[in-house]
Amino acid sequence: MNKILTLAALAATGAALMGCSSMPSQAELDQMAMKVIQTSFRDQGIAKVDRLQQDLAQAACSSEKAPNEATQAKIMEEAKRTVKFPADGNFMGDWQQGERIAQSGRGMTWTDASTAPSANGGNCYNCHQISKEEISYGTIGPSLYQYGKNRGITGTDSPTYKPIAEYTWMKLYNARTYSACSQMPRFGHAALLDETQMRHIMALLLDPKSPVNR
């Protein structure tokens, strides 16, 4: 992000800067660039300019240098505190609905009518293989094929079910709980998906009948 901000500032004030005897500091360039960015965007539809505001994780992880260990630990601890487990303790929904959500990339664009999570898809296939039938999928994230089977999940009564379900829920809710600079969307924390949708995704990953585990 700092590099992008710097380039934007230089592009916006290039002629003036070339005539200066000394270059502005990095902090000054960042401030100049942010002003350029803020004046280049506008609210349109459901997309608001508040999306430009960065939290600690976004700011630290978009820098040219990786955050130090102390900052990473703080990011992960803050992420962990955001996670909300299902009040009734039920992690599983319908894997068929979960598959539809995982394959949908809709939502959060300015042309969408609503910011409600129920209008969004998970776009999971864009980063992960989901089933062996897929011939096109992203590789930014690991393959999810046989996610539950490889972890010994044969049903909700499996000895490994509860710890794996809790881990998976936390990963979906806010992936920065486990990796400070994870590129995975923070589905629960950012209200990209609601609790019901997340349960359906959980079923896709853990239900033995799901195509993920066959």
Residue frames as a rotation matrix with the C-alpha (Angstrom) as fourth column:
MET 1
0.567 0.824 0.000 0.00
0.824 -0.567 0.000 0.00
0.000 0.000 -1.000 0.00
ASN 2
0.404 -0.467 -0.787 2.77
0.200 -0.794 0.574 2.48
-0.893 -0.389 -0.227 0.89
LYS 3
-0.676 -0.684 0.274 4.39
0.376 0.000 0.927 1.92
-0.634 0.729 0.257 -2.48
ILE 4
-0.209 0.699 0.683 1.08
0.956 -0.002 0.295 2.46
0.207 0.715 -0.668 -4.26
LEU 5
0.712 0.480 -0.512 0.42
0.625 -0.766 0.151 5.59
-0.320 -0.428 -0.846 -2.25
THR 6
-0.052 -0.841 -0.539 3.85
0.188 -0.538 0.821 6.93
-0.981 -0.058 0.186 -3.05
LEU 7
-0.756 -0.226 0.615 3.42
0.607 0.113 0.787 6.35
-0.247 0.968 0.051 -6.77
ALA 8
0.210 0.924 0.320 0.01
0.957 -0.261 0.126 7.98
0.200 0.280 -0.939 -6.70
ALA 9
0.625 -0.029 -0.780 1.39
0.397 -0.848 0.350 11.03
-0.672 -0.529 -0.519 -4.92
LEU 10
-0.443 -0.882 -0.163 4.27
0.209 -0.278 0.937 11.32
-0.872 0.381 0.308 -7.36
ALA 11
-0.545 0.308 0.780 1.93
0.838 0.156 0.524 11.03
0.040 0.938 -0.343 -10.32
ALA 12
0.509 0.860 -0.036 -0.36
0.858 -0.503 0.102 13.71
0.069 -0.083 -0.994 -8.93
THR 13
0.895 -0.207 -0.396 2.40
-0.027 -0.910 0.414 16.16
-0.446 -0.360 -0.820 -8.07
GLY 14
0.478 -0.751 0.456 5.16
0.831 0.555 0.043 15.05
-0.285 0.358 0.889 -10.44
ALA 15
0.359 -0.351 0.865 5.87
0.565 -0.656 -0.501 18.38
0.743 0.668 -0.037 -12.07
ALA 16
0.775 -0.021 0.632 6.05
-0.420 -0.765 0.488 20.20
0.473 -0.644 -0.601 -8.75
LEU 17
0.871 -0.433 0.231 8.24
0.032 0.519 0.854 17.58
-0.490 -0.737 0.466 -7.14
MET 18
0.496 -0.710 0.499 10.75
0.859 0.318 -0.400 17.59
0.125 0.628 0.768 -9.99
GLY 19
0.313 -0.361 0.879 11.42
0.158 -0.892 -0.423 21.23
0.937 0.271 -0.222 -9.27
CYS 20
0.953 0.070 0.293 12.02
-0.271 -0.231 0.935 20.72
0.133 -0.971 -0.201 -5.56
SER 21
0.067 -0.997 0.042 15.50
-0.833 -0.079 -0.547 20.62
0.549 0.002 -0.836 -4.12
SER 22
-0.896 -0.325 0.302 14.55
-0.441 0.731 -0.521 17.80
-0.051 -0.600 -0.798 -1.77
MET 23
-0.476 0.732 -0.488 11.95
0.009 0.559 0.829 15.05
0.880 0.390 -0.272 -1.90
PRO 24
0.196 0.626 0.755 9.12
-0.869 -0.246 0.429 14.93
0.454 -0.740 0.496 0.66
SER 25
-0.691 -0.396 0.604 9.33
-0.672 0.660 -0.336 12.31
-0.266 -0.639 -0.722 3.38
GLN 26
-0.895 0.369 -0.252 7.54
0.220 0.855 0.470 8.96
0.389 0.365 -0.846 3.08
ALA 27
-0.483 0.743 -0.463 4.89
0.714 0.028 -0.700 10.15
-0.507 -0.669 -0.544 5.56
GLU 28
-0.363 0.311 -0.878 4.28
-0.342 -0.921 -0.185 13.32
-0.867 0.233 0.441 3.53
LEU 29
-0.832 0.027 -0.553 4.03
-0.534 0.227 0.814 11.32
0.148 0.973 -0.175 0.30
ASP 30
-0.800 0.563 -0.208 1.53
0.586 0.808 -0.066 8.97
0.130 -0.175 -0.976 1.94
GLN 31
-0.320 0.687 -0.652 -0.62
0.402 -0.525 -0.750 11.91
-0.858 -0.502 -0.108 3.07
MET 32
-0.499 0.070 -0.864 -0.51
-0.664 -0.671 0.330 13.46
-0.556 0.738 0.382 -0.39
ALA 33
-0.923 0.102 -0.372 -1.41
-0.205 0.688 0.696 10.17
0.327 0.718 -0.614 -2.02
MET 34
-0.658 0.717 -0.231 -4.30
0.706 0.480 -0.521 9.54
-0.263 -0.506 -0.822 0.36
LYS 35
-0.271 0.549 -0.791 -5.75
-0.137 -0.835 -0.532 12.94
-0.953 -0.036 0.302 -0.53
VAL 36
-0.675 -0.028 -0.737 -5.51
-0.734 -0.076 0.675 12.03
-0.075 0.997 0.030 -4.22
ILE 37
-0.913 0.317 -0.257 -7.23
0.256 0.935 0.244 8.70
0.318 0.157 -0.935 -3.62
GLN 38
-0.531 0.737 -0.417 -9.97
0.583 -0.040 -0.812 10.21
-0.615 -0.674 -0.408 -1.46
THR 39
-0.204 0.440 -0.874 -10.80
-0.462 -0.831 -0.311 12.80
-0.863 0.340 0.373 -4.10
SER 40
-0.763 -0.161 -0.626 -10.78
-0.643 0.277 0.714 10.15
0.058 0.947 -0.315 -6.85
PHE 41
-0.805 0.512 -0.299 -13.55
0.489 0.859 0.154 8.02
0.335 -0.022 -0.942 -5.35
ARG 42
-0.617 0.695 0.369 -17.18
-0.743 -0.669 0.019 8.73
0.260 -0.263 0.929 -4.52
ASP 43
-0.520 0.583 0.625 -20.11
-0.187 0.635 -0.749 6.94
-0.833 -0.506 -0.221 -2.97
GLN 44
-0.470 0.455 -0.757 -21.99
-0.856 -0.027 0.516 5.01
0.214 0.890 0.402 -5.64
GLY 45
0.223 0.642 -0.734 -24.79
-0.265 0.764 0.588 2.60
0.938 0.063 0.341 -4.93
ILE 46
0.974 0.162 -0.161 -23.93
0.088 0.386 0.918 0.42
0.211 -0.908 0.361 -1.95
ALA 47
0.192 -0.975 -0.109 -20.18
0.922 0.217 -0.320 1.06
0.336 -0.039 0.941 -2.40
LYS 48
0.986 0.165 0.035 -19.15
0.134 -0.892 0.433 3.84
0.102 -0.422 -0.901 -0.03
VAL 49
0.397 -0.890 0.224 -15.82
-0.281 -0.351 -0.893 5.62
0.874 0.291 -0.389 0.31
ASP 50
0.504 -0.214 0.837 -15.48
-0.855 0.009 0.518 4.33
-0.119 -0.977 -0.179 3.87
ARG 51
0.975 -0.193 0.107 -14.06
0.208 0.966 -0.152 1.20
-0.074 0.170 0.983 2.22
LEU 52
0.439 -0.860 0.261 -10.83
-0.007 -0.294 -0.956 3.18
0.898 0.418 -0.135 1.92
GLN 53
0.377 -0.269 0.886 -10.40
-0.895 -0.350 0.275 3.16
0.237 -0.897 -0.373 5.70
GLN 54
0.038 -0.482 -0.875 -7.90
-0.143 0.864 -0.482 0.55
0.989 0.144 -0.036 6.85
ASP 55
0.960 0.146 0.238 -7.80
-0.259 0.154 0.953 -1.25
0.102 -0.977 0.186 10.18
LEU 56
0.349 -0.892 0.287 -4.55
-0.703 -0.047 0.710 -2.35
-0.620 -0.449 -0.644 11.82
ALA 57
0.120 -0.287 0.950 -4.31
0.286 0.927 0.244 -5.60
-0.951 0.242 0.194 9.86
GLN 58
0.774 0.241 0.586 -5.01
0.616 -0.074 -0.784 -4.01
-0.145 0.968 -0.206 6.49
ALA 59
0.886 -0.464 0.013 -2.54
-0.456 -0.876 -0.157 -1.19
0.084 0.133 -0.988 7.05
ALA 60
0.230 -0.851 0.472 0.22
-0.649 0.227 0.726 -3.42
-0.725 -0.473 -0.500 8.41
CYS 61
0.043 -0.175 0.984 -0.17
0.323 0.934 0.152 -6.16
-0.945 0.311 0.097 5.82
SER 62
0.813 0.238 0.532 -0.34
0.574 -0.172 -0.800 -3.88
-0.099 0.956 -0.277 2.80
SER 63
0.684 -0.662 -0.307 2.97
-0.508 -0.734 0.451 -2.24
-0.524 -0.152 -0.838 3.63
GLU 64
0.468 -0.604 -0.645 6.14
-0.671 0.232 -0.704 -2.98
0.575 0.762 -0.297 1.67
LYS 65
-0.687 -0.726 -0.009 7.55
-0.500 0.481 -0.720 -4.66
0.527 -0.490 -0.694 4.79
ALA 66
-0.002 0.659 -0.752 5.84
0.341 0.707 0.619 -7.49
0.940 -0.255 -0.226 6.62
PRO 67
0.583 0.256 0.771 4.66
-0.561 -0.559 0.610 -6.53
0.587 -0.788 -0.182 10.12
ASN 68
-0.538 -0.832 0.137 6.95
-0.644 0.301 -0.703 -7.51
0.543 -0.467 -0.698 12.96
GLU 69
-0.653 0.239 -0.719 6.12
0.362 0.932 -0.019 -10.40
0.666 -0.272 -0.695 15.29
ALA 70
-0.845 0.335 -0.417 4.58
0.322 -0.304 -0.897 -8.17
-0.427 -0.892 0.149 17.94
THR 71
-0.554 0.654 -0.515 2.24
-0.766 -0.643 0.007 -6.54
-0.326 0.398 0.857 15.42
GLN 72
-0.511 0.343 -0.788 1.30
-0.415 0.705 0.576 -9.93
0.753 0.621 -0.218 13.95
ALA 73
-0.791 0.189 -0.581 0.51
0.549 0.637 -0.541 -11.25
0.268 -0.747 -0.608 17.41
LYS 74
-0.752 0.526 -0.397 -1.68
-0.103 -0.688 -0.718 -8.20
-0.651 -0.499 0.572 18.11
ILE 75
-0.509 0.557 -0.656 -3.52
-0.846 -0.182 0.501 -8.62
0.160 0.810 0.564 14.80
MET 76
-0.553 0.265 -0.790 -4.24
-0.004 0.947 0.321 -12.30
0.833 0.180 -0.522 15.50
GLU 77
-0.833 0.248 -0.494 -5.37
0.538 0.159 -0.828 -11.59
-0.127 -0.956 -0.266 19.07
GLU 78
-0.650 0.618 -0.442 -7.72
-0.505 -0.786 -0.357 -8.83
-0.567 -0.009 0.823 17.89
ALA 79
-0.491 0.445 -0.748 -9.05
-0.698 0.313 0.644 -11.14
0.521 0.839 0.157 15.18
LYS 80
-0.768 0.148 -0.624 -9.71
0.353 0.910 -0.218 -13.90
0.535 -0.388 -0.751 17.70
ARG 81
-0.818 0.444 -0.365 -11.80
0.218 -0.347 -0.912 -11.54
-0.532 -0.826 0.187 19.83
THR 82
-0.590 0.613 -0.525 -14.08
-0.788 -0.579 0.209 -10.79
-0.176 0.537 0.825 16.88
VAL 83
-0.784 0.226 -0.579 -15.18
-0.174 0.815 0.553 -14.39
0.596 0.534 -0.599 16.38
LYS 84
-0.299 0.777 0.554 -18.74
-0.900 -0.037 -0.434 -15.25
-0.316 -0.629 0.710 17.39
PHE 85
-1.000 -0.028 0.002 -19.71
-0.026 0.970 0.240 -18.92
-0.008 0.240 -0.971 17.50
PRO 86
-0.341 0.936 -0.089 -23.29
-0.104 0.056 0.993 -20.04
0.934 0.348 0.079 16.79
ALA 87
-0.330 0.251 0.910 -25.35
-0.903 -0.365 -0.226 -19.45
0.276 -0.896 0.347 19.93
ASP 88
0.677 0.685 0.268 -26.96
-0.730 0.671 0.129 -22.91
-0.091 -0.283 0.955 19.72
GLY 89
-0.036 -0.811 0.584 -23.63
-0.546 0.506 0.668 -24.67
-0.837 -0.295 -0.461 19.11
ASN 90
0.530 0.298 0.794 -24.77
0.426 0.716 -0.554 -25.98
-0.733 0.631 0.253 15.72
PHE 91
-0.295 -0.772 -0.564 -22.11
-0.253 -0.505 0.825 -25.51
-0.921 0.386 -0.047 13.04
MET 92
-0.881 -0.159 0.445 -23.74
0.285 0.572 0.769 -27.48
-0.377 0.804 -0.459 10.25
GLY 93
-0.153 0.835 -0.528 -26.26
-0.673 -0.479 -0.563 -26.41
-0.724 0.269 0.636 7.65
ASP 94
0.748 0.475 0.463 -27.13
0.081 0.628 -0.774 -27.79
-0.659 0.617 0.432 4.21
TRP 95
-0.256 -0.959 0.121 -24.13
0.269 0.050 0.962 -28.66
-0.928 0.279 0.246 2.03
GLN 96
-0.071 0.285 0.956 -26.18
0.993 0.106 0.042 -28.22
-0.090 0.953 -0.291 -1.17
GLN 97
0.926 0.361 0.107 -26.86
0.363 -0.932 0.003 -24.61
0.101 0.036 -0.994 -0.27
GLY 98
0.502 -0.823 -0.266 -23.24
-0.012 -0.314 0.949 -24.33
-0.865 -0.474 -0.167 0.82
GLU 99
-0.269 -0.592 0.760 -22.10
0.764 0.350 0.542 -25.42
-0.587 0.726 0.358 -2.62
ARG 100
0.433 0.503 0.748 -24.24
0.850 -0.503 -0.154 -22.75
0.299 0.702 -0.646 -4.29
ILE 101
0.968 -0.107 -0.226 -22.82
0.020 -0.867 0.497 -20.09
-0.249 -0.486 -0.838 -1.99
ALA 102
0.191 -0.977 0.098 -19.25
0.196 0.136 0.971 -21.28
-0.962 -0.166 0.218 -2.56
GLN 103
-0.300 -0.281 0.912 -19.69
0.900 0.233 0.368 -21.14
-0.316 0.931 0.182 -6.33
SER 104
0.655 0.623 0.427 -21.26
0.720 -0.687 -0.101 -17.68
0.231 0.373 -0.899 -6.33
GLY 105
-0.485 -0.867 -0.113 -19.11
0.873 -0.472 -0.122 -14.59
0.052 -0.158 0.986 -6.70
ARG 106
0.058 0.611 0.790 -21.95
0.470 -0.714 0.518 -12.09
0.881 0.341 -0.328 -6.47
GLY 107
0.681 0.423 -0.598 -22.24
0.722 -0.250 0.646 -9.29
0.124 -0.871 -0.475 -3.95
MET 108
0.302 -0.492 -0.816 -20.77
0.622 -0.546 0.560 -6.04
-0.722 -0.677 0.141 -2.61
THR 109
-0.652 -0.487 0.582 -20.47
0.758 -0.428 0.492 -4.28
0.010 0.762 0.648 -5.98
TRP 110
-0.884 0.255 -0.392 -21.93
-0.123 -0.935 -0.331 -0.82
-0.451 -0.245 0.858 -6.49
THR 111
-0.632 0.668 -0.393 -24.60
-0.578 -0.069 0.813 -2.21
0.516 0.741 0.429 -8.81
ASP 112
-0.633 0.417 -0.652 -26.00
0.577 0.816 -0.038 -4.54
0.516 -0.401 -0.757 -6.11
ALA 113
0.073 0.813 0.578 -29.19
0.017 -0.580 0.814 -3.39
0.997 -0.049 -0.056 -4.45
SER 114
0.901 0.354 0.249 -28.40
-0.260 -0.016 0.965 -4.46
0.346 -0.935 0.078 -0.90
THR 115
-0.157 -0.962 0.224 -25.51
-0.796 -0.011 -0.605 -4.83
0.584 -0.274 -0.764 1.54
ALA 116
0.567 0.449 0.691 -27.30
-0.787 0.544 0.292 -7.72
-0.245 -0.709 0.661 3.27
PRO 117
-0.472 -0.830 0.298 -24.98
-0.709 0.558 0.432 -10.74
-0.525 -0.007 -0.851 3.58
SER 118
0.015 0.572 0.820 -27.77
0.130 0.812 -0.568 -12.98
-0.991 0.115 -0.062 2.27
ALA 119
0.891 0.306 -0.336 -27.29
-0.246 -0.296 -0.923 -11.31
-0.382 0.905 -0.188 -1.13
ASN 120
0.188 -0.939 -0.289 -23.63
-0.974 -0.217 0.070 -12.34
-0.129 0.268 -0.955 -1.28
GLY 121
0.878 -0.097 -0.468 -21.80
-0.038 0.962 -0.269 -15.44
0.477 0.254 0.841 -2.44
GLY 122
0.786 -0.617 0.038 -18.63
0.068 0.148 0.987 -16.84
-0.615 -0.773 0.158 -0.93
ASN 123
0.767 -0.479 -0.426 -16.60
-0.602 -0.311 -0.735 -16.92
0.220 0.821 -0.527 -4.16
CYS 124
0.540 -0.556 0.632 -14.65
-0.402 0.489 0.774 -19.85
-0.740 -0.672 0.040 -2.65
TYR 125
0.706 -0.217 0.674 -13.81
0.581 0.723 -0.374 -21.45
-0.406 0.656 0.636 -6.02
ASN 126
0.914 -0.348 0.209 -11.86
-0.122 -0.727 -0.676 -18.35
0.387 0.592 -0.707 -6.98
CYS 127
0.184 -0.878 0.443 -9.11
-0.959 -0.259 -0.114 -19.35
0.215 -0.404 -0.889 -4.52
HIS 128
-0.414 -0.283 0.865 -9.70
-0.646 0.761 -0.061 -23.05
-0.641 -0.584 -0.498 -3.79
GLN 129
-0.665 0.306 -0.681 -10.45
-0.319 0.708 0.630 -26.35
0.675 0.637 -0.373 -5.46
ILE 130
-0.216 0.686 0.695 -13.73
-0.969 -0.063 -0.240 -27.52
-0.121 -0.725 0.678 -3.96
SER 131
0.529 0.406 0.745 -14.47
-0.319 0.909 -0.268 -30.84
-0.786 -0.096 0.610 -5.65
LYS 132
-0.410 -0.766 0.496 -12.78
0.154 0.477 0.865 -33.18
-0.899 0.431 -0.078 -8.10
GLU 133
0.268 0.604 0.750 -15.38
0.874 0.176 -0.454 -32.34
-0.406 0.777 -0.481 -10.77
GLU 134
0.786 0.041 -0.617 -14.10
-0.051 -0.990 -0.130 -28.79
-0.617 0.134 -0.776 -11.11
ILE 135
0.441 -0.653 0.615 -11.84
0.897 0.311 -0.313 -28.07
0.013 0.690 0.723 -14.04
SER 136
-0.141 -0.468 0.872 -11.20
0.352 -0.847 -0.398 -24.40
0.925 0.251 0.284 -13.24
TYR 137
0.853 0.357 -0.380 -10.42
0.473 -0.224 0.852 -22.96
0.220 -0.907 -0.360 -9.83
GLY 138
0.615 -0.623 0.483 -8.01
-0.542 -0.780 -0.314 -20.62
0.572 -0.069 -0.817 -8.09
THR 139
0.432 -0.561 -0.706 -4.85
0.597 0.764 -0.242 -21.73
0.676 -0.317 0.666 -6.32
ILE 140
-0.041 -0.409 0.912 -4.24
-0.468 -0.798 -0.379 -18.79
0.883 -0.442 -0.159 -3.98
GLY 141
0.105 0.156 0.982 -5.55
-0.977 0.201 0.072 -21.01
-0.187 -0.967 0.174 -1.20
PRO 142
-0.836 -0.457 0.303 -5.09
-0.430 0.889 0.155 -24.76
-0.340 -0.001 -0.940 -0.63
SER 143
-0.553 0.651 -0.520 -7.38
-0.240 0.473 0.848 -27.35
0.798 0.594 -0.106 -2.15
LEU 144
-0.383 0.531 0.756 -10.46
-0.909 -0.074 -0.409 -28.02
-0.161 -0.844 0.511 -0.03
TYR 145
0.230 0.466 -0.855 -11.15
-0.639 0.734 0.228 -31.37
0.734 0.494 0.466 -1.68
GLN 146
0.289 0.049 -0.956 -11.73
0.425 0.888 0.174 -34.01
0.858 -0.457 0.236 1.03
TYR 147
-0.276 -0.370 0.887 -11.34
-0.478 -0.748 -0.460 -31.34
0.834 -0.551 0.029 3.71
GLY 148
0.336 0.497 0.800 -13.49
-0.939 0.116 0.323 -33.18
0.068 -0.860 0.505 6.24
LYS 149
0.948 0.052 -0.314 -12.53
-0.089 0.990 -0.106 -36.70
0.305 0.129 0.944 5.21
ASN 150
0.144 -0.985 -0.099 -8.81
0.202 0.127 -0.971 -35.99
0.969 0.120 0.217 5.60
ARG 151
-0.536 -0.284 0.795 -9.49
-0.621 -0.505 -0.600 -34.78
0.572 -0.815 0.094 9.13
GLY 152
-0.959 0.056 -0.276 -11.39
0.177 0.881 -0.438 -37.87
0.219 -0.469 -0.856 10.16
ILE 153
-0.596 0.803 0.015 -14.88
-0.637 -0.461 -0.618 -36.38
-0.489 -0.378 0.786 10.03
THR 154
-0.928 0.360 -0.091 -17.43
0.237 0.761 0.604 -39.13
0.287 0.539 -0.792 9.43
GLY 155
0.157 0.987 0.038 -20.25
0.608 -0.127 0.784 -37.31
0.778 -0.100 -0.620 11.20
THR 156
0.265 -0.002 0.964 -20.93
-0.463 -0.877 0.126 -34.89
0.846 -0.480 -0.234 14.05
ASP 157
0.956 0.078 0.282 -20.17
-0.286 0.446 0.848 -37.70
-0.060 -0.892 0.449 16.50
SER 158
0.533 -0.836 -0.134 -16.59
0.445 0.412 -0.795 -38.09
0.720 0.364 0.591 15.22
PRO 159
0.425 -0.428 -0.798 -13.95
0.864 -0.072 0.498 -37.50
-0.271 -0.901 0.339 17.93
THR 160
-0.633 -0.774 -0.008 -12.30
0.721 -0.593 0.359 -34.85
-0.283 0.222 0.933 15.76
TYR 161
0.022 0.721 0.692 -15.53
0.891 -0.329 0.314 -33.10
0.454 0.610 -0.650 14.79
LYS 162
0.802 0.429 -0.416 -15.76
0.585 -0.705 0.401 -30.42
-0.121 -0.565 -0.816 17.49
PRO 163
0.116 -0.802 -0.586 -12.15
0.298 -0.535 0.790 -29.13
-0.947 -0.266 0.177 17.37
ILE 164
-0.721 -0.361 0.592 -12.13
0.647 -0.045 0.761 -29.17
-0.248 0.931 0.267 13.56
ALA 165
0.189 0.878 0.440 -15.53
0.909 -0.326 0.260 -27.49
0.372 0.351 -0.859 13.40
GLU 166
0.731 0.046 -0.681 -14.41
0.459 -0.771 0.441 -24.75
-0.505 -0.635 -0.585 15.79
TYR 167
-0.335 -0.928 -0.166 -11.16
0.356 -0.287 0.889 -24.22
-0.872 0.239 0.426 13.86
THR 168
-0.591 0.141 0.794 -12.99
0.804 0.024 0.594 -24.08
0.065 0.990 -0.127 10.53
TRP 169
0.538 0.843 -0.001 -15.61
0.831 -0.530 0.166 -21.68
0.139 -0.090 -0.986 11.85
MET 170
0.475 -0.439 -0.763 -12.91
0.295 -0.737 0.608 -19.34
-0.829 -0.514 -0.221 13.16
LYS 171
-0.621 -0.726 0.297 -11.08
0.479 -0.052 0.876 -19.54
-0.621 0.686 0.380 9.84
LEU 172
-0.249 0.622 0.742 -14.25
0.897 -0.142 0.419 -18.59
0.366 0.770 -0.523 7.96
TYR 173
0.686 0.610 -0.396 -15.26
0.724 -0.627 0.288 -15.92
-0.073 -0.485 -0.872 10.43
ASN 174
0.862 -0.499 -0.088 -11.90
-0.501 -0.865 -0.002 -14.16
-0.075 0.046 -0.996 10.59
ALA 175
0.826 -0.532 -0.187 -8.94
0.372 0.763 -0.528 -15.94
0.424 0.366 0.828 8.99
ARG 176
0.122 -0.830 0.545 -6.50
-0.279 -0.555 -0.784 -13.50
0.953 -0.056 -0.299 10.58
THR 177
0.807 0.163 0.568 -7.06
-0.591 0.256 0.765 -15.38
-0.021 -0.953 0.303 13.83
TYR 178
0.770 -0.480 0.420 -4.48
0.343 0.867 0.362 -17.86
-0.538 -0.135 0.832 12.52
SER 179
-0.165 -0.819 0.550 -2.48
0.982 -0.084 0.170 -15.81
-0.093 0.568 0.818 10.03
ALA 180
-0.187 0.087 -0.978 -2.06
0.417 -0.895 -0.159 -12.07
-0.889 -0.438 0.132 10.54
CYS 181
-0.463 -0.086 -0.882 -1.80
-0.602 -0.701 0.384 -11.28
-0.651 0.708 0.273 6.85
SER 182
-0.489 0.382 0.785 -4.17
0.534 0.842 -0.077 -13.92
-0.690 0.381 -0.615 5.49
GLN 183
-0.952 0.142 -0.271 -5.65
-0.300 -0.608 0.735 -12.97
-0.060 0.781 0.621 2.12
MET 184
-0.650 0.751 -0.117 -8.85
0.683 0.644 0.345 -14.87
0.334 0.145 -0.931 2.89
PRO 185
-0.289 0.627 0.723 -11.99
-0.221 -0.779 0.587 -12.70
0.931 0.010 0.364 3.21
ARG 186
-1.000 0.008 0.027 -13.14
-0.026 0.135 -0.991 -12.22
-0.012 -0.991 -0.135 6.80
PHE 187
-0.616 0.788 -0.003 -16.62
0.273 0.216 0.937 -13.54
0.739 0.577 -0.348 6.08
GLY 188
0.189 0.720 -0.668 -18.15
0.919 0.109 0.378 -13.20
0.345 -0.686 -0.641 9.54
HIS 189
-0.283 -0.410 -0.867 -16.21
0.763 -0.644 0.055 -10.22
-0.581 -0.646 0.495 10.86
ALA 190
-0.952 -0.135 -0.275 -16.86
-0.053 -0.813 0.580 -8.15
-0.302 0.567 0.767 7.73
ALA 191
-0.120 0.989 0.089 -20.49
-0.163 0.069 -0.984 -9.35
-0.979 -0.133 0.153 7.50
LEU 192
-0.648 -0.151 -0.747 -19.88
-0.756 0.000 0.655 -10.76
-0.099 0.989 -0.114 4.02
LEU 193
-0.423 0.566 -0.708 -21.88
0.022 0.787 0.616 -13.86
0.906 0.245 -0.345 4.94
ASP 194
0.135 0.520 0.843 -24.42
-0.905 -0.282 0.319 -14.32
0.403 -0.806 0.432 7.71
GLU 195
-0.374 -0.326 0.868 -24.47
-0.795 0.595 -0.119 -17.12
-0.478 -0.735 -0.482 10.27
THR 196
0.555 0.663 0.502 -26.84
-0.262 0.712 -0.652 -19.30
-0.789 0.231 0.569 8.23
GLN 197
0.850 -0.291 -0.440 -24.68
-0.450 0.036 -0.892 -19.01
0.276 0.956 -0.100 5.13
MET 198
-0.153 -0.966 0.207 -21.57
-0.951 0.087 -0.298 -19.86
0.270 -0.243 -0.932 7.11
ARG 199
-0.061 0.214 0.975 -23.27
-0.568 0.796 -0.211 -22.97
-0.821 -0.566 0.073 8.46
HIS 200
0.911 0.411 0.038 -24.02
-0.181 0.481 -0.858 -24.04
-0.370 0.775 0.513 4.89
ILE 201
0.448 -0.838 -0.312 -20.35
-0.691 -0.103 -0.715 -23.55
0.567 0.536 -0.626 3.94
MET 202
-0.296 -0.518 0.803 -19.38
-0.918 0.387 -0.089 -25.57
-0.264 -0.763 -0.590 7.02
ALA 203
0.448 0.545 0.709 -21.61
-0.302 0.838 -0.454 -28.42
-0.841 -0.011 0.540 5.84
LEU 204
0.903 -0.175 -0.393 -20.00
-0.378 0.109 -0.919 -28.29
0.204 0.978 0.032 2.40
LEU 205
0.033 -0.999 0.022 -16.60
-0.823 -0.040 -0.566 -28.73
0.567 0.001 -0.824 4.04
LEU 206
-0.646 -0.382 0.660 -17.48
-0.755 0.446 -0.481 -31.26
-0.110 -0.809 -0.577 6.74
ASP 207
0.373 0.852 0.367 -20.55
-0.724 0.515 -0.459 -33.27
-0.580 -0.095 0.809 5.74
PRO 208
-0.474 -0.589 0.655 -19.47
-0.108 0.777 0.621 -36.75
-0.874 0.223 -0.432 4.51
LYS 209
0.223 0.656 0.721 -22.20
0.718 0.390 -0.577 -36.56
-0.660 0.646 -0.384 1.83
SER 210
0.633 -0.022 -0.774 -20.79
-0.299 -0.929 -0.218 -33.35
-0.714 0.370 -0.594 0.39
PRO 211
0.948 -0.308 0.078 -18.93
0.185 0.336 -0.923 -33.54
0.258 0.890 0.376 -2.95
VAL 212
0.393 -0.839 0.376 -15.94
-0.834 -0.498 -0.238 -32.15
0.387 -0.220 -0.896 -1.07
ASN 213
-0.176 -0.454 0.873 -15.66
-0.882 0.467 0.066 -35.40
-0.438 -0.758 -0.483 0.89
ARG 214
0.779 0.488 0.393 -16.70
-0.268 0.826 -0.495 -38.00
-0.566 0.280 0.775 -1.67
